[in-house]
């Protein structure tokens, strides 16, 4: 009996050590939708502040609705929640709340997505959205030392003309926006639909990324690379359907910004133990861990690292490799990347 208790004590200590290591590990997030950080508490607070009626009676009722069968069932609630975001201060408060979570999770750099069409379609001016977000990012740099970038996404369920209009609206704010992306419903909206928009965006100096290979077929990954000429694939877990593609992604170090808890919540995988992120890591792909829409999927960065480690039992070096991959994949200067690597190295040596 004593030996059994000792074994349980060792396992508990190992688990606590792993949790502490992950909590303090410097992290870099590259796949985060700022609208997807709208927690129910803030949703209700902003609804009251702005006089918006919600189809829910309580925060608990909102959370109970977060049982998704696929991507579209999530998006229906996601866009509904965004209706409470109307003023610059709303976007500041939303972004600041996320950045406070970054500080808690030791996220040292983040590159966030925002969906201007979600707001401009409701009559909220582009500049209201971007100014609120930028102001919060600037404050987080000053207070927490968190560096950041902004990526503007086109909603793929809308038409090409709407995307071009959004690109035109973004041009006066180019100095705030590092790149363009493509998100929303993947099924039925292939990358080819936005080929001309992405070509124009690249001509304007924007870096390109795109959601592909989450629910959609592996051909969406190929088309994002070849037609949109992206520098990162967001999600990309369906790459395993094509071994040649997996080999190519490993050789080219094309980053995949994977979102583990999101993939489970949206039924891309049934269980975390079935998730392929660790297998892809061990095959040499530049995979990264991210939280996607953490208010809806039950976890920010530390939660995602813990969930993956719990089921796949990673070494410290493998956990740190996710951060190294994210630094490599980030859209910052080589000097900035080296500074982040130095911070990670100092942590690993401590």
Secondary structure, 3 states (H helix, E strand, C coil): CHHHHHHHHHHHHHHHHHHHHHHHCCEEEEEEEHHHHCCHHHHHHHHHHHCCCCCCCCHHHHHHCCCCCCHHHHHHHHHHHHHHCCCHHHHHHHHHHHHHHHHHHCEEEEEEEECHHHHHCCCCCHHHHHHHHHHHHHHHHHHHCCEEEEEEEEECCCCHHHHHHHHHHHHHHHHHCCEEEEECCCCCCCHHHHHHHHHHHHHCCCEEEEEECCCCCHHHHHHHHHCCCCCEEEECHHHHHCHHHHHHHHHHCCEEEECHHHHHHCCCCCCHHHCCHHHHHHCCCCEEECCECHHHHCCCHHHHHHHHHHHHCCCHHHHHHHHHHHHHHCCCCHHHHHHHHHHHHHHHHC
